[in-house]
Amino acid sequence: MGARAARPLQGTEGRRLRLRAAQERHGQDPEDRVAKARRSVTSPEWTHTSAAQQVRFGRGRVTGVGKLVHEIGSRRVLLVTTAGRLDSDDGHRIVKALGRALVSTYAGARSHVPTGVVEEAMRQSRRDGVDSVVSFGGGSCADLGKAVCYFTEQEQGTPGSSYLDRPALLHVSIPTTYSGAELTPFFGMTDEHTRRKADAGGPTVAPIATIHDPELTLSTPARVSAETGMSALAHCVECAYSPRRTPEAEAIALAGVERIAEALPAVVDDPADIDARTRMLAGAVLGGRCLLNASMGVQQRLAQLLGGRAGIPHGLANAVILPHAIRLSLDTLPRELATVGAALGDAADPAGAVEALLGRLGLPTRLSDCGVDDDDIEAVARQAESGPDVAHDPRPVSEADARAILESAF
């Protein structure tokens, strides 16, 4: 592949001009688009629906998982995890706590949830006649657990139509990272042949309970903690300016931004600091609640597509794209983003505050440093416009906009 042409304009001003040029190429005056977007950013009408879900938070609470599955009526549990987590001290504690209820273990969870892995886990679930799932690990473990629940509903012909319906399989999720996937009613999975990552889910797919035990995050490497922590921050930031946010969601989002910005550097500086881990995990819960309470936008869509296409970790993709997605919306949402910036410590430059945090955490700031190439940029830009997340963005997002964000982040 040939070298990319040099760009004479650099920095924030250059990025803004490239975004504007992309918008004009798409055939609409960007000023007109901004004006229309401003009129539709917020609405006095909103609906808030919560999943029937219990969050158990605290140090050492994982030892109560056996009692929890008994309380919700589970008798035949499928444990979904990775081989490394299963063989860890924490994994042994969970297996012991589940006792006789544990009848099946699937330890093949992989990043981005390949469809082949889902099929394997489904075959095992059917074979062993399970009535519930316990997922233990990062976001991919939680998503795999939700995928098993979702496809079991589809096979049985009993997909839930509301949060009041009983799931075909009950799901208890135990996170070890800060992704927030354990709290949501949807999941992502990747077609290994097309390298396309897509979402699925439904009202009854959200885990019925979670155990957020900060002690379980102590073994998570600092780099993974930084990446998934930035993913939690991205969820909060997008929620803070989502056109579908509720007053509750906005309050949760801003609290999450402030908490994560304080706790995450402390976790990376000293991964054994249990107090910092506890504060950060609480921030991640707020990030997960943001995913539940407001629709995500272009930033989340691009991160998802990059994960499926280039294999970049979802948290890292979120981290690198976030400041560029913020800049796309600066003209549309000056008040909302100034509030976000204030929570990050810089009301005048929220995108710059995110970039400073990335540097503080030692994370890459360019997609080109994450294994992404020119072909990936083109493929993801073409796919982005059709996604439901983009339709929920506070301003109209075209293929040209998506490409401009990706080019800027490259």
For each residue, the residues with C-beta under 8 A, 3 or more apart:
1: 373 374 375
2:
3:
4: 374 410
5:
6:
7: 10 14 18
8: 14
9: 13 14 17 18
10: 7 14
11: 14 15
12: 15 16 327 351 352
13: 9 16 17
14: 7 8 9 10 11 17 18
15: 11 12 18 19 324 327 408
16: 12 13 19 20 327 330
17: 9 13 14 20 21
18: 7 9 14 15 21 22 404 407 408
19: 15 16 22 23 30 327 328 401 404 405 408
20: 16 17 23 24 30
21: 17 18 24 25 404
22: 18 19 25 26 398 400 401 403 404
23: 19 20 26 28 29 30 33 398 400 401 404
24: 20 21 27 28 29 30
25: 21 22 400
26: 22 23 398 399 400 401
27: 24
28: 23 24 32 33
29: 23 24 32 33
30: 19 20 23 24 33 34 331
31: 34 35
32: 28 29 35 36
33: 23 28 29 30 36 37 395 396
34: 30 31 37 38 331 332 395
35: 31 32 38 39
36: 32 33 39 40 396
37: 33 34 40 41 332 394 395 396
38: 34 35 41 332
39: 35 36
40: 36 37 43 243 394
41: 37 38 241 243 332 333 336 394
42: 243
43: 40 46 243
44:
45:
46: 43 244 245 246
47:
48: 246 248 249 293
49: 163
50: 53 163 292
51: 163 185 203 206 292
52: 163 164 208
53: 50 183 206 207 208 209 210
54: 208 209 210
55: 183 209 210 212 285
56: 61 64 68 209 210 211 212
57: 61 212 213 281 282 285
58: 61 212 213 214
59: 213 214 215 274 278
60: 63 213 215
61: 56 57 58 64 211 212 213
62: 65 90 93 94 97 174 211 213 215 216
63: 60 93 97
64: 56 61 67 68 97 211
65: 62 68 69 94 97 98 134 172 174 211
66: 69 70 97 98 99 101
67: 64 70 71
68: 56 64 65 71 72 172 209 211
69: 65 66 72 74 77 98 101 132 134 170 172
70: 66 67 73 74 101
71: 67 68
72: 68 69 132 170 172 208 209
73: 70 131 170
74: 69 70 77 101 131 132 170 172
75: 101 131 132
76: 101 103 104 128 129 130 131 132
77: 69 74 98 101 102 103 104 130 131 132 133 134
78: 103 104 105 106 121 124 125 128 130 132 133 134 148 169
79: 86 94 95 98 102 104 105 106 133 134 135 136
80: 106 109 121 133 134 135 136 137 141 144 145 148
81: 85 86 91 105 106 107 109 135 136 137 141
82: 85 86 107 108 109 110 137 141
83: 86 87 107 108
84: 87 88
85: 81 82 88 90 91 107 136 137 141 176
86: 79 81 82 83 91 95 105 107
87: 83 84 91 92
88: 84 85 91 92 219
89: 92 93
90: 62 85 93 94 136 176 215 216 219
91: 81 85 86 87 88 94 95 136
92: 87 88 89 95 96
93: 62 63 89 90 96 97
94: 62 65 79 90 91 97 98 134 136 174
95: 79 86 91 92 98 102 105
96: 92 93 99
97: 62 63 64 65 66 93 94
98: 65 66 69 77 79 94 95 101 102 134
99: 66 96 102
100:
101: 66 69 70 74 75 76 77 98
102: 77 79 95 98 99 105 134
103: 76 77 78 128 129 130
104: 76 77 78 79 124 125 127 128 130
105: 78 79 81 86 95 102
106: 78 79 80 81 109 120 121 124 125 144
107: 81 82 83 85 86
108: 82 83 117 120 121
109: 80 81 82 106 113 117 137 140 141 144
110: 82 113 114 117 140
111: 140 307 311 313
112: 140 188 189 190 197 307 308 311 314
113: 109 110 117 118 140 143 144 147 187 188 189 190
114: 110 117 118 189 190 192
115: 118 119 189 190 191 192
116: 119 120 192
117: 108 109 110 113 114 120 121 144
118: 113 114 115 121 122 144 147 148 151 189
119: 115 116 122 123
120: 106 108 116 117 123 124
121: 78 80 106 108 117 118 124 125 144 147 148
122: 118 119 125 126 148 151 152
123: 119 120 126 127
124: 78 104 106 120 121 127 128
125: 78 104 106 121 122 128 130 133 148 152 169
126: 122 123 129
127: 104 123 124
128: 76 78 103 104 124 125
129: 76 103 126
130: 76 77 78 103 104 125 133 169
131: 73 74 75 76 77 169 170
132: 69 72 74 75 76 77 78 169 170 171 172
133: 77 78 79 80 125 130 145 148 149 169 170 171 172
134: 65 69 77 78 79 80 94 98 102 145 171 172 173 174
135: 79 80 81 141 142 144 145 146 171 172 173 174 182 207
136: 79 80 81 85 90 91 94 141 174 176
137: 80 81 82 85 109 140 141 142 174 175 176 177
138: 141 142 175 176 177 179 181 220 224 228
139: 142 143 175 177 179 180 181 182 228 231 314
140: 109 110 111 112 113 137 143 144 181
141: 80 81 82 85 109 135 136 137 138 144 145
142: 135 137 138 139 145 146 173 175 179 181 182 187 207
143: 113 139 140 146 147 181 187 188 189
144: 80 106 109 113 117 118 121 135 140 141 147 148 187
145: 80 133 134 135 141 142 148 149 171 173 207
146: 135 142 143 149 150 171 181 184 185 186 187 201 205 206 207
147: 113 118 121 143 144 150 151 187 189 200
148: 78 80 118 121 122 125 133 144 145 151 152 169
149: 133 145 146 152 153 167 168 169 171 204 205
150: 146 147 153 154 187 200 201 202 205
151: 118 122 147 148 154 155
152: 122 125 148 149 155 156 168 169
153: 149 150 156 158 159 160 167 168 169 202 204 205
154: 150 151 157 159
155: 151 152
156: 152 153 168
157: 154
158: 153 168
159: 153 154 202 204
160: 153 163 165 166 167 202 203 204 205
161: 165 203
162: 165 203
163: 49 50 51 52 160 185 203 204 206
164: 52
165: 160 161 162 203 204
166: 160 204
167: 149 153 160 170 171 204 205 208
168: 149 152 153 156 158 204
169: 78 125 130 131 132 133 148 149 152 153
170: 69 72 73 74 131 132 133 167 208
171: 132 133 134 135 145 146 149 167 205 206 207 208
172: 65 68 69 72 74 132 133 134 135 207 208 209 210 211
173: 134 135 142 145 181 182 183 207 209 210 211
174: 62 65 94 134 135 136 137 182 210 211 213 216
175: 137 138 139 142 178 179 181 182 210 212 216 281 284
176: 85 90 136 137 138 216 217 219 220
177: 137 138 139 217 220 224 225 228 284 315
178: 175 217 225 228 229 231 232 280 281 283 284 287 315
179: 138 139 142 175 182 228 231 232 284 288 314 315
180: 139 183 184 231 232 235 284 285 287 288 289 290 291
181: 138 139 140 142 143 146 173 175 184 187 288
182: 135 139 142 173 174 175 179 207 210 288
183: 53 55 173 180 206 207 210 285 288 289 291 292
184: 146 180 181 187 201 206 288 291 292
185: 51 146 163 201 202 203 204 205 206 292
186: 146 199 200 201 202 205
187: 113 142 143 144 146 147 150 181 184 199 200 201 205
188: 112 113 143 197 198 199 304 307 308 314
189: 112 113 114 115 118 143 147 197 198 200
190: 112 113 114 115 195 196 197 198 307 308
191: 115 194 195 196 197 198 308
192: 114 115 116 195
193:
194: 191
195: 190 191 192 308 309
196: 190 191 305 308 309 383
197: 112 188 189 190 191 304 305 307 308 309
198: 188 189 190 191 308
199: 186 187 188 304 388
200: 147 150 186 187 189
201: 146 150 184 185 186 187 205
202: 150 153 159 160 185 186 205
203: 51 160 161 162 163 165 185 206
204: 149 153 159 160 163 165 166 167 168 185
205: 146 149 150 153 160 167 171 185 186 187 201 202
206: 51 53 146 163 171 183 184 185 203 292
207: 53 135 142 145 146 171 172 173 182 183 210
208: 52 53 54 72 167 170 171 172
209: 53 54 55 56 68 72 172 173
210: 53 54 55 56 172 173 174 175 182 183 207
211: 56 61 62 64 65 68 172 173 174
212: 55 56 57 58 61 175 281 282 284 285
213: 57 58 59 60 61 62 174 216
214: 58 59 217 218 274 277 278 281
215: 59 60 62 90 218 274 277
216: 62 90 174 175 176 213 219
217: 176 177 178 214 220 225 277 280 281
218: 214 215 271 272 274 277
219: 88 90 176 216
220: 138 176 177 217 224 225 271
221: 224 225 271
222: 225 226 267 268 271
223: 226 227 362
224: 138 177 220 221 227 228 313 315
225: 177 178 217 220 221 222 228 229 264 267 268 271 280
226: 222 223 229 230 264 267 268 315 319 361 362 363
227: 223 224 230 231 313 315 316 319 363
228: 138 139 177 178 179 224 225 231 232 284 315
229: 178 225 226 232 233 260 263 264 267 280 283 284 315 361
230: 226 227 233 234 264 315 316 318 319 322 357 358 361 363
231: 139 178 179 180 227 228 234 235 287 303 314 315 318 319
232: 178 179 180 228 229 235 236 256 260 283 284 286 287 288
233: 229 230 236 237 256 257 260 261 264 287 319 322 354 357
234: 230 231 237 238 299 300 303 318 319 321 322
235: 180 231 232 238 239 256 287 288 290 291 296 300 318
236: 232 233 239 240 252 253 254 256 257 260 286 287 290
237: 233 234 240 241 253 257 322 326 340 350 354
238: 234 235 241 242 290 294 296 297 299 300 325
239: 235 236 242 245 249 250 252 253 290 291 293 294 296
240: 236 237 245 250 253 254 257 336 339 340
241: 41 237 238 245 329 333 336 337 340 394
242: 238 239 245 249 294 295 296 297 392 394
243: 40 41 42 43 295 392 393 394
244: 46 294 295 392
245: 46 239 240 241 242 249 250 253 293 294
246: 46 48 249 250 293 294
247: 250 251
248: 48 251 252 293
249: 48 239 242 245 246 252 253 289 290 293 294
250: 239 240 245 246 247 253 254
251: 247 248 254 255
252: 236 239 248 249 255 256 286 289 290 293
253: 236 237 239 240 245 249 250 256 257 286 290 294
254: 236 240 250 251 257 258 339 340 343
255: 251 252 258 259 286
256: 232 233 235 236 252 253 259 260 283 286 287 289 290
257: 233 236 237 240 253 254 260 261 340 343 344
258: 254 255 261 262 343 344
259: 255 256 262 263 279 280 282 283 286
260: 229 232 233 236 256 257 263 264 280 283 284 286 287
261: 233 257 258 264 265 343 344 345 357
262: 258 259 265 266 279
263: 229 259 260 266 267 276 279 280 283
264: 225 226 229 230 233 260 261 267 268 280 283 357 361
265: 261 262 268 269 357 360 361
266: 262 263 269 270 273 276 279 280
267: 222 225 226 229 263 264 270 271 273 276 277 280
268: 222 225 226 264 265 271 361 362
269: 265 266 273
270: 266 267 273 276
271: 218 220 221 222 225 267 268 277
272: 218
273: 266 267 269 270 276 277
274: 59 214 215 218 277 278
275: 278 279
276: 263 266 267 270 273 279 280
277: 214 215 217 218 267 271 273 274 280 281
278: 59 214 274 275 281 282
279: 259 262 263 266 275 276 282 283
280: 178 217 225 229 259 260 263 264 266 267 276 277 283 284
281: 57 175 178 212 214 217 277 278 284 285
282: 57 212 259 278 279 285 286
283: 178 229 232 256 259 260 263 264 279 280 286 287
284: 175 177 178 179 180 212 228 229 232 260 280 281 287 288
285: 55 57 180 183 212 281 282 288 289
286: 232 236 252 253 255 256 259 260 282 283 289 290
287: 178 180 231 232 233 235 236 256 260 283 284 290 291
288: 179 180 181 182 183 184 232 235 284 285 291 292
289: 180 183 249 252 256 285 286 292 293
290: 180 235 236 238 239 249 252 253 256 286 287 293 294
291: 180 183 184 235 239 287 288 296
292: 50 51 183 184 185 206 288 289
293: 48 239 245 246 248 249 252 289 290
294: 238 239 242 244 245 246 249 253 290
295: 242 243 244 389 392
296: 235 238 239 242 291 299 300 301 389 392
297: 238 242 300 301 325 389 390 392 393 394 397
298: 301 302 325 328 384 389 390 393 397 401 402 405
299: 234 238 296 302 303 318 321 322 325 405
300: 234 235 238 296 297 303 304 318 389
301: 296 297 298 304 305 384 387 389 390 402
302: 298 299 305 306 317 321 325 380 384 402 405 406
303: 231 234 299 300 306 307 314 317 318 321
304: 188 197 199 300 301 307 308 314 317 387 389
305: 196 197 301 302 308 309 380 383 384 387
306: 302 303 309 310 312 317 321 367 372 376 380
307: 111 112 188 190 197 303 304 310 311 312 313 314 317
308: 112 188 190 191 195 196 197 198 304 305
309: 195 196 197 305 306 376 379 380
310: 306 307 370 371 372 373 376
311: 111 112 307 371
312: 306 307 316 317 367 370 371 372
313: 111 224 227 307 316 317
314: 112 139 179 188 231 303 304 307 317 318
315: 177 178 179 224 226 227 228 229 230 231 318 319
316: 227 230 312 313 319 320 363 364 370
317: 302 303 304 306 307 312 313 314 320 321 367 370
318: 230 231 234 235 299 300 303 314 315 321 322
319: 226 227 230 231 233 234 315 316 322 358 363
320: 316 317 358 363 364 365 366 367 370 409
321: 234 299 302 303 306 317 318 324 325 367 405 406 409
322: 230 233 234 237 299 318 319 325 326 354
323: 326 327 351 352 354 355 358
324: 15 321 327 328 351 405 408 409
325: 238 297 298 299 302 321 322 328 329 405
326: 237 322 323 329 330 337 340 350 351 354
327: 12 15 16 19 323 324 330 351 408
328: 19 298 324 325 395 397 401 404 405
329: 241 325 326 332 333 337 393 394 395
330: 16 326 327 333 334 337 351
331: 30 34 334
332: 34 37 38 41 329 394 395
333: 41 241 329 330 336 337 394
334: 330 331 337 338
335: 338 339
336: 41 240 241 333 339 340
337: 241 326 329 330 333 334 340 341 350
338: 334 335 341 342 347 348 350
339: 240 254 335 336 342 343 347
340: 237 240 241 254 257 326 336 337 343 344 350
341: 337 338 344 345 346 347 348 349 350 353
342: 338 339 345 346 347
343: 254 257 258 261 339 340
344: 257 258 261 340 341 350 353 354 357
345: 261 341 342 353
346: 341 342 349 350 352 353 356
347: 338 339 341 342 350
348: 338 341
349: 341 346 352 353
350: 237 326 337 338 340 341 344 346 347 353 354
351: 12 323 324 326 327 330 354 355
352: 12 323 346 349 355 356
353: 341 344 345 346 349 350 356 357
354: 233 237 322 323 326 344 350 351 357 358
355: 323 351 352 358 359 365
356: 346 352 353 359 360
357: 230 233 261 264 265 344 353 354 360 361
358: 230 319 320 323 354 355 361 363 364 365
359: 355 356 362 363 365
360: 265 356 357
361: 226 229 230 264 265 268 357 358
362: 223 226 268 359
363: 226 227 230 316 319 320 358 359
364: 316 320 358 369 370
365: 320 355 358 359 369
366: 320 369 370 409 410
367: 306 312 317 320 321 370 372 377 406 409 410
368: 372 373 410
369: 364 365 366
370: 310 312 316 317 320 364 366 367
371: 310 311 312
372: 306 310 312 367 368 376 377 410
373: 1 310 368 376 377
374: 1 4 377 378
375: 1 378 379
376: 306 309 310 372 373 379 380
377: 367 372 373 374 380 381 403 406 407 410
378: 374 375 381 382 403
379: 309 375 376 382 383
380: 302 305 306 309 376 377 383 384 402 406
381: 377 378 384 399 402 403 406
382: 378 379 385 399
383: 196 305 379 380 386 387
384: 298 301 302 305 380 381 387 390 397 399 402
385: 382 390 397 398 399 402
386: 383 390
387: 301 304 305 383 384 390 391
388: 199 391 392
389: 295 296 297 298 300 301 304 392 393
390: 297 298 301 384 385 386 387 393 397 402
391: 387 388
392: 242 243 244 295 296 297 388 389
393: 243 297 298 329 389 390 396 397
394: 37 40 41 241 242 243 297 329 332 333
395: 33 34 37 328 329 332
396: 33 36 37 393
397: 297 298 328 384 385 390 393 401 402
398: 22 23 26 385 401 402
399: 26 381 382 384 385 402 403
400: 22 23 25 26 403 404
401: 19 22 23 26 298 328 397 398 404 405
402: 298 301 302 380 381 384 385 390 397 398 399 405 406
403: 22 377 378 381 399 400 406 407
404: 18 19 21 22 23 328 400 401 407 408
405: 19 298 299 302 321 324 325 328 401 402 408 409
406: 302 321 367 377 380 381 402 403 409 410
407: 18 377 403 404 410
408: 15 18 19 324 327 404 405
409: 320 321 324 366 367 405 406
410: 4 366 367 368 372 377 406 407
